[in-house]
Amino acid sequence: MNYPIKTALLAMLLALAGCASDRAYRPDLTACQMSQSAEQCARHAILVHTGQPDEYRMGFVEFDDQGQVRDRGQLKAVLNHFQDIAAKEDVLLVTFAHGWHHNARYDDDNVRNFGRLLGQLAKAEADSGHRRVLGLYLGWRGESVSLPLLRYATFWERKNTAHKVGANGVTEVLLKLEEIVNVKEGIAAADTRPNQSRMAIIGHSFGGAVLFTALQQILEDRFIDSRRGKTVGDTAKGFGDLVVLVNPAFEALRYASLHDLGRERCSYFPQQLPKLAILTSEADWATGYTFPAGRFFSTLFESHNTLQRTFCNQTLQLEEGQADRNTVGHFAPYLTHELHATGKGVKHLTDDGLSFSELKLRWASQQAGGEFDFGDSRLTHLGHAHPLNPHLNIRVDSALIAGHNEIWDPRVVNFIRDLIAISTTPETANQPACEKDGKGGK
């Protein structure tokens, strides 16, 4: 056997030996009490955290490399568990999609940190006396090769898989989750009880690519809202109540249509709330350097144009090539905000004694180029888009997110938690007059 063939066979053997597990981590469809050790609940698709005041449920739905739900029995068990609770009580339903190198294993740090976020949300809900917190963890094979060095060569292969997962099974799962909230809305309408159930979705890295691929056309459809029988304008809708993407690894060009829709609308109703928030660290090497380096070669023979766009008397020159090679959070023309630490330590928005309903009114009064204090972080509007544009593309200070995976800083978690609360807090009687008389933006 000659040397090249030996080398090729050795490389194949090494790759096969280093392949990460391609199986479901959560085949047990019964609920497990989290008062037990993490190992005891490692194979369960439903986790129950009954501690007070941070009581929550976490379910898992897993997908294979072709984007198919691995076990439809798993999906059915989790949705039925959530449906049984949501039919009786108001819920805050939060979904998380992980990124590169992660999965649904019990000891994955994304699983642990998502549980902590659910606990924080549950405490906030207990303080306000509102909703039960339900969390869904979307698991896919974020790691295809486990060998220490070779695993970093899977960036583009896992990127393709992320888009497959988003284009196939995830959309169905998200729509069924939204249905749980909307069915509760119908029940509430029938018996006049106010519905307070809400839904938020979070994705990190390639998990952001999974979610955006799954939701892009839905977000565009909801923003335009071209349903039959429509008679008046309204606030711009999104999917669920809020989608949050942290250090998402997809091209800015994929975001172009949604960016244009948000920018060309020159006014919004005062009660318009955020529907999509993209957070990208200025120090994220994976999306800031690795991604455009790889895209340079993969787009080498593609044709790109320079587009001129005019939005509300502002004219932009948009380089398609730059948008196709850089991620959405590293393409300056699409940025709307910056997020910086305030130096106040770890502090929540409501520590100043304001309710979330009052904060929603403060959100409505924002001005172009203004600031919104989130306690331990400050959101600064860059003045490019309308301040109530529901699509936020935020550059984050490295002091808050130090790199690609360091997304669980307490101040960042607080920002996401408080933004979810602002976007999902039920309406009160104290609403802007324009909402009552039907007047507003267009």
C-alpha positions as CSV (number, residue, x, y, z in Angstrom):
1,M,0.0,0.0,0.0
2,N,1.5,3.3,-1.0
3,Y,2.0,6.3,1.2
4,P,-0.8,8.6,0.0
5,I,-3.4,5.7,0.5
6,K,-2.1,5.0,3.9
7,T,-2.3,8.7,4.8
8,A,-5.9,8.9,3.6
9,L,-6.9,5.8,5.4
10,L,-5.3,7.1,8.6
11,A,-7.1,10.4,8.3
12,M,-10.4,8.6,7.8
13,L,-9.8,6.4,10.9
14,L,-8.9,9.4,13.0
15,A,-12.0,11.2,11.9
16,L,-14.2,8.2,12.6
17,A,-12.6,7.7,16.0
18,G,-13.2,11.4,16.8
19,C,-16.8,11.5,15.7
20,A,-19.1,13.0,18.4
21,S,-22.1,11.0,19.5
22,D,-25.0,11.0,17.0
23,R,-27.9,9.9,19.2
24,A,-30.7,11.3,21.4
25,Y,-29.5,12.3,24.9
26,R,-33.0,12.5,26.3
27,P,-34.9,9.3,25.4
28,D,-36.8,9.0,28.7
29,L,-40.1,10.7,28.2
30,T,-41.1,10.8,31.9
31,A,-40.7,13.9,34.1
32,C,-37.7,14.0,36.5
33,Q,-37.6,16.0,39.7
34,M,-34.4,18.1,39.7
35,S,-34.0,17.8,43.4
36,Q,-32.2,14.6,42.4
37,S,-28.6,14.8,41.1
38,A,-28.1,16.0,37.5
39,E,-26.9,12.5,36.5
40,Q,-30.2,10.9,37.7
41,C,-32.1,13.2,35.3
42,A,-29.6,13.0,32.5
43,R,-31.8,10.9,30.1
44,H,-35.1,12.6,30.9
45,A,-36.8,14.9,28.3
46,I,-38.8,16.8,31.0
47,L,-37.2,18.3,34.1
48,V,-39.2,19.7,37.0
49,H,-37.6,22.3,39.3
50,T,-39.9,22.8,42.2
51,G,-37.9,25.1,44.4
52,Q,-39.5,28.3,45.6
53,P,-39.6,30.9,44.3
54,D,-37.8,29.8,41.2
55,E,-40.1,26.9,40.1
56,Y,-39.9,26.1,36.4
57,R,-40.1,23.2,33.9
58,M,-37.6,22.4,31.2
59,G,-38.2,20.2,28.2
60,F,-35.9,18.9,25.5
61,V,-36.6,18.3,21.8
62,E,-33.7,16.9,19.8
63,F,-32.9,17.0,16.0
64,D,-30.6,15.0,13.8
65,D,-28.1,16.4,11.2
66,Q,-30.8,16.5,8.5
67,G,-33.0,18.7,10.7
68,Q,-35.5,16.0,11.5
69,V,-37.0,15.6,15.0
70,R,-35.2,12.5,16.3
71,D,-38.2,11.2,18.2
72,R,-41.7,12.5,17.6
73,G,-42.7,10.8,20.8
74,Q,-40.3,13.1,22.7
75,L,-41.8,16.2,21.0
76,K,-45.4,15.0,21.8
77,A,-44.5,14.3,25.4
78,V,-43.0,17.7,26.0
79,L,-45.7,19.6,24.2
80,N,-48.4,17.7,26.0
81,H,-46.7,18.4,29.4
82,F,-46.6,22.2,28.5
83,Q,-50.1,22.2,27.2
84,D,-51.6,20.7,30.3
85,I,-50.1,23.5,32.4
86,A,-50.8,26.3,29.9
87,A,-54.5,25.3,29.7
88,K,-54.9,26.0,33.4
89,E,-52.4,28.7,34.1
90,D,-50.7,31.7,32.4
91,V,-47.2,30.8,31.3
92,L,-44.0,32.4,30.1
93,L,-42.6,30.0,27.6
94,V,-38.9,30.5,26.8
95,T,-37.0,28.5,24.1
96,F,-33.2,28.2,23.8
97,A,-31.2,26.9,20.8
98,H,-27.5,26.2,21.5
99,G,-24.6,26.7,19.1
100,W,-21.3,25.1,18.0
101,H,-19.7,22.5,20.3
102,H,-22.9,22.1,22.4
103,N,-25.7,19.5,22.7
104,A,-28.4,18.3,25.1
105,R,-26.1,16.4,27.5
106,Y,-26.9,17.0,31.2
107,D,-23.4,18.4,31.9
108,D,-23.4,20.9,28.9
109,D,-22.9,24.4,30.3
110,N,-25.6,25.7,28.1
111,V,-28.1,23.3,29.7
112,R,-27.0,24.5,33.2
113,N,-27.0,28.2,32.3
114,F,-30.4,28.0,30.6
115,G,-31.8,26.5,33.7
116,R,-30.4,29.3,35.8
117,L,-32.0,31.9,33.4
118,L,-35.3,30.1,33.8
119,G,-34.9,30.3,37.6
120,Q,-34.3,34.0,37.4
121,L,-37.3,34.5,35.2
122,A,-39.4,32.4,37.6
123,K,-38.3,34.6,40.6
124,A,-39.2,37.7,38.7
125,E,-42.6,36.2,37.9
126,A,-43.1,35.1,41.5
127,D,-42.5,38.7,42.6
128,S,-45.2,40.0,40.2
129,G,-47.6,37.1,40.8
130,H,-48.0,36.4,37.1
131,R,-46.9,33.3,35.2
132,R,-45.5,29.8,35.4
133,V,-42.1,29.6,33.6
134,L,-41.7,26.8,31.0
135,G,-38.4,26.4,29.1
136,L,-37.7,24.3,25.9
137,Y,-34.1,23.4,25.0
138,L,-33.6,22.7,21.3
139,G,-30.8,20.1,21.0
140,W,-28.9,19.3,17.9
141,R,-25.4,18.0,17.1
142,G,-23.4,21.1,17.6
143,E,-20.3,19.0,17.8
144,S,-19.6,16.5,15.0
145,V,-15.9,15.7,15.8
146,S,-14.6,15.4,19.4
147,L,-10.8,15.3,18.8
148,P,-9.3,18.4,20.5
149,L,-7.8,20.1,17.4
150,L,-9.9,18.7,14.6
151,R,-13.1,19.8,16.2
152,Y,-12.3,23.4,15.4
153,A,-12.2,22.5,11.7
154,T,-15.9,21.8,11.7
155,F,-17.0,25.4,11.6
156,W,-18.5,25.5,8.1
157,E,-19.8,21.9,8.2
158,R,-21.7,22.7,11.4
159,K,-22.9,26.0,9.9
160,N,-24.5,24.1,7.0
161,T,-26.1,21.7,9.5
162,A,-27.5,24.6,11.5
163,H,-29.3,25.9,8.5
164,K,-30.6,22.4,7.7
165,V,-32.0,22.1,11.2
166,G,-33.6,25.6,11.0
167,A,-35.1,24.9,7.6
168,N,-36.7,21.7,8.6
169,G,-38.0,20.5,12.0
170,V,-37.5,23.6,14.1
171,T,-40.1,25.7,12.4
172,E,-42.8,23.1,13.2
173,V,-41.7,22.9,16.8
174,L,-41.7,26.7,17.3
175,L,-45.1,27.1,15.6
176,K,-46.6,24.4,17.9
177,L,-45.2,26.2,20.9
178,E,-46.7,29.4,19.8
179,E,-50.0,27.6,19.3
180,I,-50.0,26.7,23.0
181,V,-49.9,30.4,23.8
182,N,-52.4,31.3,21.2
183,V,-54.9,28.6,22.2
184,K,-54.8,30.1,25.7
185,E,-55.5,33.5,24.1
186,G,-58.6,31.9,22.5
187,I,-59.8,30.4,25.8
188,A,-59.3,33.8,27.5
189,A,-61.3,35.5,24.8
190,A,-64.2,33.0,25.3
191,D,-64.5,33.4,29.0
192,T,-63.4,37.1,29.3
193,R,-60.4,36.3,31.5
194,P,-57.3,38.3,30.4
195,N,-54.6,36.1,28.9
196,Q,-51.1,36.8,30.3
197,S,-49.3,33.9,28.6
198,R,-46.3,35.0,26.5
199,M,-43.4,33.5,24.5
200,A,-39.7,34.3,24.0
201,I,-37.0,32.6,21.9
202,I,-33.2,32.7,22.4
203,G,-30.4,31.4,20.2
204,H,-26.6,31.5,20.5
205,S,-24.0,31.3,17.7
206,F,-25.2,28.6,15.2
207,G,-28.3,28.3,17.4
208,G,-29.0,31.9,16.2
209,A,-28.6,30.7,12.6
210,V,-31.0,27.8,13.4
211,L,-33.7,30.2,14.7
212,F,-33.2,32.9,12.1
213,T,-33.4,30.3,9.3
214,A,-36.6,28.8,10.9
215,L,-38.2,32.2,11.4
216,Q,-37.0,34.6,8.8
217,Q,-40.0,34.4,6.4
218,I,-42.4,34.3,9.3
219,L,-40.9,37.5,10.8
220,E,-41.2,39.2,7.4
221,D,-44.8,38.0,7.0
222,R,-45.8,39.2,10.6
223,F,-44.2,42.6,10.1
224,I,-46.1,43.2,6.8
225,D,-49.3,41.6,8.1
226,S,-51.1,41.2,4.9
227,R,-54.0,39.0,6.3
228,R,-57.4,39.2,4.7
229,G,-59.9,41.5,6.2
230,K,-57.3,43.9,7.5
231,T,-58.7,47.4,7.9
232,V,-56.3,49.5,10.1
233,G,-52.7,49.8,10.9
234,D,-51.2,48.2,14.0
235,T,-48.0,47.7,15.8
236,A,-45.4,45.5,14.0
237,K,-45.7,41.9,15.0
238,G,-43.0,39.3,15.4
239,F,-42.9,35.6,16.3
240,G,-44.1,35.0,19.8
241,D,-43.3,38.1,21.8
242,L,-39.5,38.4,21.5
243,V,-36.6,36.6,19.6
244,V,-33.1,37.2,21.0
245,L,-30.0,36.1,19.0
246,V,-26.6,36.2,20.8
247,N,-23.4,36.2,18.7
248,P,-25.4,34.7,15.8
249,A,-23.3,33.1,13.1
250,F,-25.1,33.9,9.9
251,E,-24.5,36.4,7.0
252,A,-25.8,40.0,7.3
253,L,-27.1,39.5,3.7
254,R,-29.7,37.0,5.1
255,Y,-31.0,39.8,7.3
256,A,-31.3,42.4,4.4
257,S,-35.0,42.1,3.8
258,L,-36.0,42.3,7.5
259,H,-33.6,45.3,8.0
260,D,-35.1,47.1,5.0
261,L,-38.7,46.5,6.3
262,G,-37.8,48.0,9.7
263,R,-35.9,51.0,8.3
264,E,-38.4,52.1,5.7
265,R,-41.2,52.5,8.2
266,C,-40.7,56.1,9.4
267,S,-43.1,56.1,12.4
268,Y,-44.4,53.5,14.9
269,F,-47.2,53.4,17.4
270,P,-46.0,54.5,20.8
271,Q,-46.8,51.1,22.3
272,Q,-44.5,49.3,19.8
273,L,-42.3,46.8,21.6
274,P,-39.1,45.0,20.6
275,K,-39.7,41.9,18.5
276,L,-36.1,40.9,17.5
277,A,-32.9,41.7,19.4
278,I,-29.5,40.7,18.0
279,L,-26.6,41.0,20.4
280,T,-23.0,40.6,19.1
281,S,-19.8,41.2,21.1
282,E,-17.3,43.5,19.6
283,A,-14.7,40.9,20.8
284,D,-16.3,37.8,19.2
285,W,-13.5,36.3,17.2
286,A,-15.6,33.5,15.7
287,T,-18.1,35.8,14.0
288,G,-15.8,38.8,13.7
289,Y,-12.7,37.1,12.1
290,T,-13.2,33.4,11.4
291,F,-16.5,33.8,9.7
292,P,-15.5,36.5,7.2
293,A,-12.2,34.7,6.4
294,G,-14.1,31.5,5.5
295,R,-16.8,33.4,3.6
296,F,-14.1,35.2,1.5
297,F,-13.2,31.9,-0.1
298,S,-16.7,30.5,-0.4
299,T,-18.0,33.6,-2.1
300,L,-14.9,34.2,-4.3
301,F,-16.7,33.6,-7.6
302,E,-20.0,35.2,-6.7
303,S,-21.2,38.5,-8.1
304,H,-22.1,41.3,-5.7
305,N,-23.4,44.8,-6.2
306,T,-23.4,48.1,-4.4
307,L,-27.0,49.0,-3.5
308,Q,-28.3,52.4,-2.7
309,R,-31.2,52.5,-0.1
310,T,-33.1,55.5,1.1
311,F,-34.9,55.2,4.4
312,C,-36.8,58.2,5.8
313,N,-34.5,60.7,4.1
314,Q,-31.4,58.8,5.0
315,T,-29.4,57.3,2.1
316,L,-27.1,54.3,2.6
317,Q,-24.6,52.6,0.3
318,L,-24.7,48.9,1.0
319,E,-22.0,46.6,-0.2
320,E,-23.5,43.2,-0.9
321,G,-20.0,41.6,-0.8
322,Q,-19.4,42.9,2.7
323,A,-22.8,41.9,3.8
324,D,-22.3,38.4,2.4
325,R,-19.0,37.9,4.1
326,N,-19.7,39.4,7.5
327,T,-22.1,38.3,10.2
328,V,-25.2,40.4,10.9
329,G,-23.6,41.8,14.1
330,H,-20.4,42.9,12.4
331,F,-22.0,44.7,9.5
332,A,-22.0,48.4,10.5
333,P,-24.8,49.7,8.3
334,Y,-27.3,47.3,10.0
335,L,-26.4,48.2,13.6
336,T,-29.0,50.1,15.5
337,H,-27.7,50.2,19.1
338,E,-24.7,49.7,21.4
339,L,-24.8,48.1,24.9
340,H,-22.2,49.1,27.5
341,A,-21.7,48.3,31.2
342,T,-22.7,51.1,33.6
343,G,-20.3,50.3,36.3
344,K,-23.1,50.0,38.9
345,G,-22.4,46.3,39.6
346,V,-25.1,43.7,39.1
347,K,-28.4,45.5,39.2
348,H,-31.8,44.9,37.8
349,L,-34.0,47.3,35.9
350,T,-36.7,47.2,38.6
351,D,-34.2,48.0,41.5
352,D,-35.2,51.6,41.0
353,G,-38.8,50.8,42.0
354,L,-40.4,51.0,38.6
355,S,-42.8,48.3,37.4
356,F,-42.4,46.8,34.0
357,S,-45.6,48.4,32.9
358,E,-44.0,51.8,33.7
359,L,-40.8,50.8,31.9
360,K,-42.9,50.0,28.8
361,L,-44.1,53.6,28.9
362,R,-40.5,54.8,29.2
363,W,-39.6,52.6,26.3
364,A,-42.3,54.4,24.2
365,S,-40.8,57.8,24.9
366,Q,-37.3,57.0,23.5
367,Q,-35.6,59.5,21.2
368,A,-33.2,59.0,18.3
369,G,-29.7,58.8,19.7
370,G,-31.0,58.4,23.3
371,E,-30.1,56.0,26.1
372,F,-32.1,53.4,28.0
373,D,-30.7,52.4,31.4
374,F,-31.0,48.7,32.2
375,G,-29.5,49.0,35.7
376,D,-26.1,47.4,35.2
377,S,-26.0,48.1,31.4
378,R,-27.0,51.0,29.1
379,L,-28.5,50.7,25.7
380,T,-27.6,53.6,23.4
381,H,-29.5,54.2,20.2
382,L,-27.2,55.0,17.2
383,G,-29.7,57.4,15.5
384,H,-29.9,55.5,12.2
385,A,-33.3,53.9,12.5
386,H,-36.5,54.9,14.3
387,P,-36.0,54.4,18.1
388,L,-39.1,52.2,18.2
389,N,-38.0,50.0,15.3
390,P,-38.8,46.5,16.7
391,H,-35.6,45.1,15.2
392,L,-32.6,45.8,17.4
393,N,-29.1,44.9,16.1
394,I,-26.8,45.6,19.1
395,R,-23.1,45.8,19.3
396,V,-22.1,44.7,22.8
397,D,-19.1,46.0,24.8
398,S,-16.4,43.3,25.4
399,A,-16.7,44.1,29.1
400,L,-20.2,42.5,29.0
401,I,-19.5,39.7,26.5
402,A,-15.8,38.9,26.4
403,G,-15.9,36.5,23.4
404,H,-18.0,34.1,21.4
405,N,-19.0,31.8,24.2
406,E,-18.9,34.1,27.2
407,I,-22.6,35.0,27.0
408,W,-23.7,34.2,30.5
409,D,-22.3,37.3,32.3
410,P,-24.9,38.2,34.9
411,R,-25.3,41.7,33.4
412,V,-26.1,40.2,30.0
413,V,-28.5,37.7,31.5
414,N,-30.1,40.6,33.4
415,F,-30.5,42.6,30.1
416,I,-32.1,39.7,28.3
417,R,-34.3,38.9,31.3
418,D,-35.5,42.5,31.5
419,L,-35.9,42.9,27.8
420,I,-38.1,39.7,27.8
421,A,-40.1,41.2,30.7
422,I,-40.7,44.5,28.9
423,S,-41.7,42.7,25.8
424,T,-44.0,40.1,27.5
425,T,-45.5,42.0,30.5
426,P,-49.3,42.0,29.9
427,E,-50.9,45.3,29.0
428,T,-52.5,47.3,31.8
429,A,-55.2,50.0,31.7
430,N,-52.4,52.6,31.8
431,Q,-51.8,52.7,28.1
432,P,-50.9,55.5,25.7
433,A,-54.0,57.4,24.5
434,C,-53.2,56.6,20.9
435,E,-53.7,52.9,21.6
436,K,-57.2,53.6,23.0
437,D,-58.3,55.7,20.1
438,G,-56.6,53.6,17.4
439,K,-54.2,56.3,16.2
440,G,-50.5,55.7,15.8
441,G,-47.7,55.1,13.4
442,K,-47.7,53.9,9.9
